[in-house]
């Protein structure tokens, strides 16, 4: 993701050019467009911080106890 971020910000690559360069990722143009939008808004490819309670409470006790 860092390479895509650098190519977009410093070399001006768009979604079509990135799609041609990274065939092994197997994304479509819409996927690259949403990633580029995220880079424009946050200047990063990191996941956004979510507010609220986490979905899973992972503790040592939960991990060792078999609930099945």
PDB file with one MODEL, atoms N, CA, C and O in Angstrom:
MODEL        1
ATOM      1  N   UNK A   1       0.814  -1.191   0.000  1.00  0.00           N
ATOM      2  CA  UNK A   1       0.000   0.000   0.000  1.00  0.00           C
ATOM      3  C   UNK A   1       0.860   1.259   0.000  1.00  0.00           C
ATOM      4  O   UNK A   1       0.465   2.285  -0.554  1.00  0.00           O
ATOM      5  N   UNK A   2       2.027   1.180   0.616  1.00  0.00           N
ATOM      6  CA  UNK A   2       2.896   2.349   0.660  1.00  0.00           C
ATOM      7  C   UNK A   2       3.361   2.732  -0.738  1.00  0.00           C
ATOM      8  O   UNK A   2       3.467   3.916  -1.060  1.00  0.00           O
ATOM      9  N   UNK A   3       3.638   1.731  -1.568  1.00  0.00           N
ATOM     10  CA  UNK A   3       4.068   2.007  -2.939  1.00  0.00           C
ATOM     11  C   UNK A   3       2.950   2.684  -3.728  1.00  0.00           C
ATOM     12  O   UNK A   3       3.203   3.635  -4.467  1.00  0.00           O
ATOM     13  N   UNK A   4       1.730   2.204  -3.577  1.00  0.00           N
ATOM     14  CA  UNK A   4       0.588   2.812  -4.254  1.00  0.00           C
ATOM     15  C   UNK A   4       0.415   4.243  -3.781  1.00  0.00           C
ATOM     16  O   UNK A   4       0.164   5.140  -4.586  1.00  0.00           O
ATOM     17  N   UNK A   5       0.548   4.463  -2.481  1.00  0.00           N
ATOM     18  CA  UNK A   5       0.425   5.804  -1.916  1.00  0.00           C
ATOM     19  C   UNK A   5       1.476   6.738  -2.517  1.00  0.00           C
ATOM     20  O   UNK A   5       1.156   7.861  -2.907  1.00  0.00           O
ATOM     21  N   UNK A   6       2.719   6.284  -2.593  1.00  0.00           N
ATOM     22  CA  UNK A   6       3.788   7.112  -3.153  1.00  0.00           C
ATOM     23  C   UNK A   6       3.583   7.392  -4.634  1.00  0.00           C
ATOM     24  O   UNK A   6       3.787   8.519  -5.087  1.00  0.00           O
ATOM     25  N   UNK A   7       3.185   6.386  -5.386  1.00  0.00           N
ATOM     26  CA  UNK A   7       2.950   6.590  -6.821  1.00  0.00           C
ATOM     27  C   UNK A   7       1.819   7.577  -7.057  1.00  0.00           C
ATOM     28  O   UNK A   7       1.881   8.383  -7.986  1.00  0.00           O
ATOM     29  N   UNK A   8       0.801   7.524  -6.237  1.00  0.00           N
ATOM     30  CA  UNK A   8      -0.329   8.437  -6.388  1.00  0.00           C
ATOM     31  C   UNK A   8       0.062   9.862  -5.999  1.00  0.00           C
ATOM     32  O   UNK A   8      -0.194  10.804  -6.749  1.00  0.00           O
ATOM     33  N   UNK A   9       0.682  10.020  -4.828  1.00  0.00           N
ATOM     34  CA  UNK A   9       0.969  11.361  -4.331  1.00  0.00           C
ATOM     35  C   UNK A   9       2.127  12.045  -5.045  1.00  0.00           C
ATOM     36  O   UNK A   9       2.050  13.243  -5.320  1.00  0.00           O
ATOM     37  N   UNK A  10       3.192  11.323  -5.349  1.00  0.00           N
ATOM     38  CA  UNK A  10       4.392  11.964  -5.872  1.00  0.00           C
ATOM     39  C   UNK A  10       4.538  11.887  -7.384  1.00  0.00           C
ATOM     40  O   UNK A  10       5.175  12.749  -7.990  1.00  0.00           O
ATOM     41  N   UNK A  11       3.959  10.873  -7.994  1.00  0.00           N
ATOM     42  CA  UNK A  11       4.077  10.750  -9.449  1.00  0.00           C
ATOM     43  C   UNK A  11       2.760  11.015 -10.172  1.00  0.00           C
ATOM     44  O   UNK A  11       2.738  11.081 -11.401  1.00  0.00           O
ATOM     45  N   UNK A  12       1.670  11.167  -9.437  1.00  0.00           N
ATOM     46  CA  UNK A  12       0.400  11.523 -10.051  1.00  0.00           C
ATOM     47  C   UNK A  12      -0.308  10.383 -10.761  1.00  0.00           C
ATOM     48  O   UNK A  12      -1.110  10.620 -11.664  1.00  0.00           O
ATOM     49  N   UNK A  13      -0.023   9.157 -10.369  1.00  0.00           N
ATOM     50  CA  UNK A  13      -0.695   8.015 -10.993  1.00  0.00           C
ATOM     51  C   UNK A  13      -2.174   8.048 -10.629  1.00  0.00           C
ATOM     52  O   UNK A  13      -2.540   8.339  -9.491  1.00  0.00           O
ATOM     53  N   UNK A  14      -3.015   7.748 -11.611  1.00  0.00           N
ATOM     54  CA  UNK A  14      -4.438   7.630 -11.386  1.00  0.00           C
ATOM     55  C   UNK A  14      -4.841   6.163 -11.279  1.00  0.00           C
ATOM     56  O   UNK A  14      -3.997   5.267 -11.289  1.00  0.00           O
ATOM     57  N   UNK A  15      -6.144   5.940 -11.176  1.00  0.00           N
ATOM     58  CA  UNK A  15      -6.623   4.574 -10.995  1.00  0.00           C
ATOM     59  C   UNK A  15      -6.333   3.692 -12.212  1.00  0.00           C
ATOM     60  O   UNK A  15      -6.024   2.511 -12.051  1.00  0.00           O
ATOM     61  N   UNK A  16      -6.427   4.233 -13.405  1.00  0.00           N
ATOM     62  CA  UNK A  16      -6.144   3.430 -14.613  1.00  0.00           C
ATOM     63  C   UNK A  16      -4.675   3.017 -14.677  1.00  0.00           C
ATOM     64  O   UNK A  16      -4.355   1.874 -15.004  1.00  0.00           O
ATOM     65  N   UNK A  17      -3.801   3.945 -14.366  1.00  0.00           N
ATOM     66  CA  UNK A  17      -2.371   3.645 -14.420  1.00  0.00           C
ATOM     67  C   UNK A  17      -1.998   2.642 -13.332  1.00  0.00           C
ATOM     68  O   UNK A  17      -1.209   1.729 -13.578  1.00  0.00           O
ATOM     69  N   UNK A  18      -2.555   2.803 -12.138  1.00  0.00           N
ATOM     70  CA  UNK A  18      -2.289   1.866 -11.055  1.00  0.00           C
ATOM     71  C   UNK A  18      -2.828   0.479 -11.384  1.00  0.00           C
ATOM     72  O   UNK A  18      -2.199  -0.531 -11.068  1.00  0.00           O
ATOM     73  N   UNK A  19      -3.987   0.437 -12.017  1.00  0.00           N
ATOM     74  CA  UNK A  19      -4.576  -0.837 -12.417  1.00  0.00           C
ATOM     75  C   UNK A  19      -3.669  -1.559 -13.411  1.00  0.00           C
ATOM     76  O   UNK A  19      -3.526  -2.780 -13.345  1.00  0.00           O
ATOM     77  N   UNK A  20      -3.063  -0.821 -14.319  1.00  0.00           N
ATOM     78  CA  UNK A  20      -2.155  -1.421 -15.296  1.00  0.00           C
ATOM     79  C   UNK A  20      -0.845  -1.861 -14.643  1.00  0.00           C
ATOM     80  O   UNK A  20      -0.264  -2.868 -15.047  1.00  0.00           O
ATOM     81  N   UNK A  21      -0.377  -1.126 -13.647  1.00  0.00           N
ATOM     82  CA  UNK A  21       0.888  -1.444 -12.987  1.00  0.00           C
ATOM     83  C   UNK A  21       0.773  -2.631 -12.033  1.00  0.00           C
ATOM     84  O   UNK A  21       1.712  -3.418 -11.909  1.00  0.00           O
ATOM     85  N   UNK A  22      -0.365  -2.767 -11.360  1.00  0.00           N
ATOM     86  CA  UNK A  22      -0.530  -3.778 -10.323  1.00  0.00           C
ATOM     87  C   UNK A  22      -1.587  -4.810 -10.722  1.00  0.00           C
ATOM     88  O   UNK A  22      -2.648  -4.896 -10.104  1.00  0.00           O
ATOM     89  N   UNK A  23      -1.292  -5.567 -11.732  1.00  0.00           N
ATOM     90  CA  UNK A  23      -2.226  -6.598 -12.199  1.00  0.00           C
ATOM     91  C   UNK A  23      -2.372  -7.731 -11.186  1.00  0.00           C
ATOM     92  O   UNK A  23      -3.423  -8.367 -11.117  1.00  0.00           O
ATOM     93  N   UNK A  24      -1.324  -7.986 -10.399  1.00  0.00           N
ATOM     94  CA  UNK A  24      -1.363  -9.092  -9.442  1.00  0.00           C
ATOM     95  C   UNK A  24      -2.303  -8.834  -8.277  1.00  0.00           C
ATOM     96  O   UNK A  24      -2.692  -9.778  -7.590  1.00  0.00           O
ATOM     97  N   UNK A  25      -2.683  -7.574  -8.032  1.00  0.00           N
ATOM     98  CA  UNK A  25      -3.596  -7.271  -6.929  1.00  0.00           C
ATOM     99  C   UNK A  25      -5.008  -7.749  -7.252  1.00  0.00           C
ATOM    100  O   UNK A  25      -5.763  -8.100  -6.345  1.00  0.00           O
ATOM    101  N   UNK A  26      -5.370  -7.765  -8.522  1.00  0.00           N
ATOM    102  CA  UNK A  26      -6.673  -8.241  -8.982  1.00  0.00           C
ATOM    103  C   UNK A  26      -7.808  -7.376  -8.435  1.00  0.00           C
ATOM    104  O   UNK A  26      -8.821  -7.898  -7.970  1.00  0.00           O
ATOM    105  N   UNK A  27      -7.638  -6.058  -8.492  1.00  0.00           N
ATOM    106  CA  UNK A  27      -8.684  -5.112  -8.120  1.00  0.00           C
ATOM    107  C   UNK A  27      -9.326  -4.587  -9.382  1.00  0.00           C
ATOM    108  O   UNK A  27      -8.826  -4.800 -10.487  1.00  0.00           O
ATOM    109  N   UNK A  28     -10.435  -3.900  -9.207  1.00  0.00           N
ATOM    110  CA  UNK A  28     -11.038  -3.206 -10.337  1.00  0.00           C
ATOM    111  C   UNK A  28     -10.823  -1.702 -10.156  1.00  0.00           C
ATOM    112  O   UNK A  28     -10.268  -1.260  -9.151  1.00  0.00           O
ATOM    113  N   UNK A  29     -11.267  -0.932 -11.135  1.00  0.00           N
ATOM    114  CA  UNK A  29     -11.048   0.517 -11.106  1.00  0.00           C
ATOM    115  C   UNK A  29     -11.744   1.159  -9.914  1.00  0.00           C
ATOM    116  O   UNK A  29     -11.214   2.100  -9.322  1.00  0.00           O
ATOM    117  N   UNK A  30     -12.907   0.671  -9.561  1.00  0.00           N
ATOM    118  CA  UNK A  30     -13.651   1.231  -8.429  1.00  0.00           C
ATOM    119  C   UNK A  30     -12.887   1.033  -7.121  1.00  0.00           C
ATOM    120  O   UNK A  30     -12.900   1.908  -6.256  1.00  0.00           O
ATOM    121  N   UNK A  31     -12.228  -0.100  -6.978  1.00  0.00           N
ATOM    122  CA  UNK A  31     -11.428  -0.359  -5.783  1.00  0.00           C
ATOM    123  C   UNK A  31     -10.275   0.618  -5.656  1.00  0.00           C
ATOM    124  O   UNK A  31     -10.011   1.134  -4.570  1.00  0.00           O
ATOM    125  N   UNK A  32      -9.584   0.875  -6.766  1.00  0.00           N
ATOM    126  CA  UNK A  32      -8.502   1.851  -6.735  1.00  0.00           C
ATOM    127  C   UNK A  32      -9.033   3.254  -6.477  1.00  0.00           C
ATOM    128  O   UNK A  32      -8.412   4.033  -5.755  1.00  0.00           O
ATOM    129  N   UNK A  33     -10.192   3.579  -7.072  1.00  0.00           N
ATOM    130  CA  UNK A  33     -10.765   4.904  -6.837  1.00  0.00           C
ATOM    131  C   UNK A  33     -11.101   5.120  -5.370  1.00  0.00           C
ATOM    132  O   UNK A  33     -10.876   6.209  -4.840  1.00  0.00           O
ATOM    133  N   UNK A  34     -11.637   4.102  -4.705  1.00  0.00           N
ATOM    134  CA  UNK A  34     -11.970   4.265  -3.292  1.00  0.00           C
ATOM    135  C   UNK A  34     -10.700   4.378  -2.445  1.00  0.00           C
ATOM    136  O   UNK A  34     -10.678   5.122  -1.465  1.00  0.00           O
ATOM    137  N   UNK A  35      -9.641   3.646  -2.813  1.00  0.00           N
ATOM    138  CA  UNK A  35      -8.370   3.769  -2.105  1.00  0.00           C
ATOM    139  C   UNK A  35      -7.776   5.160  -2.305  1.00  0.00           C
ATOM    140  O   UNK A  35      -7.272   5.756  -1.353  1.00  0.00           O
ATOM    141  N   UNK A  36      -7.829   5.681  -3.519  1.00  0.00           N
ATOM    142  CA  UNK A  36      -7.294   7.013  -3.782  1.00  0.00           C
ATOM    143  C   UNK A  36      -8.096   8.084  -3.056  1.00  0.00           C
ATOM    144  O   UNK A  36      -7.527   9.077  -2.602  1.00  0.00           O
ATOM    145  N   UNK A  37      -9.405   7.899  -2.940  1.00  0.00           N
ATOM    146  CA  UNK A  37     -10.236   8.834  -2.180  1.00  0.00           C
ATOM    147  C   UNK A  37      -9.819   8.828  -0.710  1.00  0.00           C
ATOM    148  O   UNK A  37      -9.741   9.880  -0.076  1.00  0.00           O
ATOM    149  N   UNK A  38      -9.553   7.642  -0.175  1.00  0.00           N
ATOM    150  CA  UNK A  38      -9.112   7.521   1.206  1.00  0.00           C
ATOM    151  C   UNK A  38      -7.767   8.222   1.412  1.00  0.00           C
ATOM    152  O   UNK A  38      -7.557   8.879   2.431  1.00  0.00           O
ATOM    153  N   UNK A  39      -6.865   8.083   0.451  1.00  0.00           N
ATOM    154  CA  UNK A  39      -5.564   8.747   0.536  1.00  0.00           C
ATOM    155  C   UNK A  39      -5.749  10.265   0.483  1.00  0.00           C
ATOM    156  O   UNK A  39      -5.087  10.993   1.223  1.00  0.00           O
ATOM    157  N   UNK A  40      -6.639  10.745  -0.383  1.00  0.00           N
ATOM    158  CA  UNK A  40      -6.884  12.188  -0.466  1.00  0.00           C
ATOM    159  C   UNK A  40      -7.440  12.739   0.838  1.00  0.00           C
ATOM    160  O   UNK A  40      -7.049  13.825   1.268  1.00  0.00           O
ATOM    161  N   UNK A  41      -8.354  11.998   1.476  1.00  0.00           N
ATOM    162  CA  UNK A  41      -9.002  12.486   2.690  1.00  0.00           C
ATOM    163  C   UNK A  41      -8.112  12.398   3.921  1.00  0.00           C
ATOM    164  O   UNK A  41      -8.105  13.310   4.747  1.00  0.00           O
ATOM    165  N   UNK A  42      -7.356  11.301   4.051  1.00  0.00           N
ATOM    166  CA  UNK A  42      -6.595  11.083   5.283  1.00  0.00           C
ATOM    167  C   UNK A  42      -5.090  11.165   5.089  1.00  0.00           C
ATOM    168  O   UNK A  42      -4.341  11.168   6.067  1.00  0.00           O
ATOM    169  N   UNK A  43      -4.629  11.231   3.824  1.00  0.00           N
ATOM    170  CA  UNK A  43      -3.212  11.212   3.481  1.00  0.00           C
ATOM    171  C   UNK A  43      -2.508   9.968   4.023  1.00  0.00           C
ATOM    172  O   UNK A  43      -1.315  10.003   4.325  1.00  0.00           O
ATOM    173  N   UNK A  44      -3.253   8.874   4.141  1.00  0.00           N
ATOM    174  CA  UNK A  44      -2.704   7.630   4.653  1.00  0.00           C
ATOM    175  C   UNK A  44      -3.536   6.468   4.123  1.00  0.00           C
ATOM    176  O   UNK A  44      -4.678   6.645   3.700  1.00  0.00           O
ATOM    177  N   UNK A  45      -2.942   5.276   4.153  1.00  0.00           N
ATOM    178  CA  UNK A  45      -3.693   4.083   3.775  1.00  0.00           C
ATOM    179  C   UNK A  45      -4.061   3.258   4.999  1.00  0.00           C
ATOM    180  O   UNK A  45      -4.589   2.153   4.871  1.00  0.00           O
ATOM    181  N   UNK A  46      -3.783   3.793   6.190  1.00  0.00           N
ATOM    182  CA  UNK A  46      -4.109   3.079   7.420  1.00  0.00           C
ATOM    183  C   UNK A  46      -5.615   3.016   7.619  1.00  0.00           C
ATOM    184  O   UNK A  46      -6.362   3.848   7.103  1.00  0.00           O
ATOM    185  N   UNK A  47      -6.046   2.022   8.371  1.00  0.00           N
ATOM    186  CA  UNK A  47      -7.459   1.901   8.686  1.00  0.00           C
ATOM    187  C   UNK A  47      -7.893   3.050   9.582  1.00  0.00           C
ATOM    188  O   UNK A  47      -7.117   3.558  10.392  1.00  0.00           O
ATOM    189  N   UNK A  48      -9.140   3.446   9.423  1.00  0.00           N
ATOM    190  CA  UNK A  48      -9.672   4.520  10.236  1.00  0.00           C
ATOM    191  C   UNK A  48     -10.002   4.013  11.631  1.00  0.00           C
ATOM    192  O   UNK A  48     -10.403   2.864  11.818  1.00  0.00           O
ATOM    193  N   UNK A  49      -9.824   4.896  12.603  1.00  0.00           N
ATOM    194  CA  UNK A  49     -10.160   4.552  13.978  1.00  0.00           C
ATOM    195  C   UNK A  49     -11.678   4.485  14.109  1.00  0.00           C
ATOM    196  O   UNK A  49     -12.382   5.398  13.679  1.00  0.00           O
ATOM    197  N   UNK A  50     -12.173   3.423  14.694  1.00  0.00           N
ATOM    198  CA  UNK A  50     -13.604   3.248  14.878  1.00  0.00           C
ATOM    199  C   UNK A  50     -13.982   3.626  16.298  1.00  0.00           C
ATOM    200  O   UNK A  50     -13.276   3.293  17.250  1.00  0.00           O
ATOM    201  N   UNK A  51     -15.081   4.311  16.430  1.00  0.00           N
ATOM    202  CA  UNK A  51     -15.544   4.657  17.762  1.00  0.00           C
ATOM    203  C   UNK A  51     -16.519   3.575  18.240  1.00  0.00           C
ATOM    204  O   UNK A  51     -17.067   2.819  17.438  1.00  0.00           O
ATOM    205  N   UNK A  52     -16.718   3.516  19.520  1.00  0.00           N
ATOM    206  CA  UNK A  52     -17.653   2.552  20.071  1.00  0.00           C
ATOM    207  C   UNK A  52     -16.965   1.346  20.662  1.00  0.00           C
ATOM    208  O   UNK A  52     -15.739   1.253  20.709  1.00  0.00           O
ATOM    209  N   UNK A  53     -17.786   0.437  21.106  1.00  0.00           N
ATOM    210  CA  UNK A  53     -17.296  -0.761  21.763  1.00  0.00           C
ATOM    211  C   UNK A  53     -16.771  -1.765  20.736  1.00  0.00           C
ATOM    212  O   UNK A  53     -17.387  -1.954  19.687  1.00  0.00           O
ATOM    213  N   UNK A  54     -15.644  -2.405  21.027  1.00  0.00           N
ATOM    214  CA  UNK A  54     -15.136  -3.410  20.088  1.00  0.00           C
ATOM    215  C   UNK A  54     -16.073  -4.615  19.984  1.00  0.00           C
ATOM    216  O   UNK A  54     -16.778  -4.940  20.939  1.00  0.00           O
ATOM    217  N   UNK A  55     -16.079  -5.261  18.847  1.00  0.00           N
ATOM    218  CA  UNK A  55     -16.967  -6.400  18.637  1.00  0.00           C
ATOM    219  C   UNK A  55     -16.553  -7.610  19.464  1.00  0.00           C
ATOM    220  O   UNK A  55     -17.411  -8.353  19.939  1.00  0.00           O
ATOM    221  N   UNK A  56     -15.271  -7.817  19.641  1.00  0.00           N
ATOM    222  CA  UNK A  56     -14.781  -9.001  20.340  1.00  0.00           C
ATOM    223  C   UNK A  56     -13.975  -8.588  21.550  1.00  0.00           C
ATOM    224  O   UNK A  56     -13.118  -7.707  21.478  1.00  0.00           O
ATOM    225  N   UNK A  57     -14.266  -9.244  22.670  1.00  0.00           N
ATOM    226  CA  UNK A  57     -13.466  -9.024  23.861  1.00  0.00           C
ATOM    227  C   UNK A  57     -12.484 -10.159  24.016  1.00  0.00           C
ATOM    228  O   UNK A  57     -12.846 -11.205  24.555  1.00  0.00           O
ATOM    229  N   UNK A  58     -11.277  -9.998  23.572  1.00  0.00           N
ATOM    230  CA  UNK A  58     -10.286 -11.068  23.621  1.00  0.00           C
ATOM    231  C   UNK A  58      -9.427 -10.914  24.861  1.00  0.00           C
ATOM    232  O   UNK A  58      -8.669  -9.955  24.998  1.00  0.00           O
ATOM    233  N   UNK A  59      -9.559 -11.867  25.751  1.00  0.00           N
ATOM    234  CA  UNK A  59      -8.723 -11.915  26.939  1.00  0.00           C
ATOM    235  C   UNK A  59      -8.020 -13.262  26.966  1.00  0.00           C
ATOM    236  O   UNK A  59      -8.331 -14.150  26.171  1.00  0.00           O
ATOM    237  N   UNK A  60      -7.078 -13.410  27.879  1.00  0.00           N
ATOM    238  CA  UNK A  60      -6.390 -14.696  28.005  1.00  0.00           C
ATOM    239  C   UNK A  60      -7.379 -15.802  28.359  1.00  0.00           C
ATOM    240  O   UNK A  60      -7.263 -16.926  27.870  1.00  0.00           O
ATOM    241  N   UNK A  61      -8.349 -15.482  29.208  1.00  0.00           N
ATOM    242  CA  UNK A  61      -9.348 -16.481  29.607  1.00  0.00           C
ATOM    243  C   UNK A  61     -10.205 -16.906  28.420  1.00  0.00           C
ATOM    244  O   UNK A  61     -10.498 -18.092  28.262  1.00  0.00           O
ATOM    245  N   UNK A  62     -10.601 -15.975  27.602  1.00  0.00           N
ATOM    246  CA  UNK A  62     -11.410 -16.292  26.416  1.00  0.00           C
ATOM    247  C   UNK A  62     -10.633 -17.143  25.413  1.00  0.00           C
ATOM    248  O   UNK A  62     -11.196 -18.023  24.762  1.00  0.00           O
ATOM    249  N   UNK A  63      -9.362 -16.875  25.300  1.00  0.00           N
ATOM    250  CA  UNK A  63      -8.556 -17.588  24.318  1.00  0.00           C
ATOM    251  C   UNK A  63      -8.269 -19.018  24.749  1.00  0.00           C
ATOM    252  O   UNK A  63      -8.117 -19.889  23.893  1.00  0.00           O
ATOM    253  N   UNK A  64      -8.188 -19.293  26.065  1.00  0.00           N
ATOM    254  CA  UNK A  64      -7.877 -20.634  26.512  1.00  0.00           C
ATOM    255  C   UNK A  64      -9.108 -21.484  26.728  1.00  0.00           C
ATOM    256  O   UNK A  64      -9.005 -22.711  26.706  1.00  0.00           O
ATOM    257  N   UNK A  65     -10.264 -20.889  26.936  1.00  0.00           N
ATOM    258  CA  UNK A  65     -11.498 -21.623  27.178  1.00  0.00           C
ATOM    259  C   UNK A  65     -12.136 -21.996  25.852  1.00  0.00           C
ATOM    260  O   UNK A  65     -12.272 -21.147  24.971  1.00  0.00           O
ATOM    261  N   UNK A  66     -12.529 -23.252  25.698  1.00  0.00           N
ATOM    262  CA  UNK A  66     -13.188 -23.704  24.485  1.00  0.00           C
ATOM    263  C   UNK A  66     -14.695 -23.592  24.678  1.00  0.00           C
ATOM    264  O   UNK A  66     -15.266 -24.240  25.555  1.00  0.00           O
ATOM    265  N   UNK A  67     -15.338 -22.763  23.849  1.00  0.00           N
ATOM    266  CA  UNK A  67     -16.767 -22.510  24.001  1.00  0.00           C
ATOM    267  C   UNK A  67     -17.627 -23.377  23.094  1.00  0.00           C
ATOM    268  O   UNK A  67     -18.835 -23.153  23.026  1.00  0.00           O
ATOM    269  N   UNK A  68     -17.077 -24.332  22.413  1.00  0.00           N
ATOM    270  CA  UNK A  68     -17.851 -25.154  21.466  1.00  0.00           C
ATOM    271  C   UNK A  68     -18.507 -26.331  22.142  1.00  0.00           C
ATOM    272  O   UNK A  68     -19.191 -27.117  21.488  1.00  0.00           O
TER     273      UNK A  68
ENDMDL
END
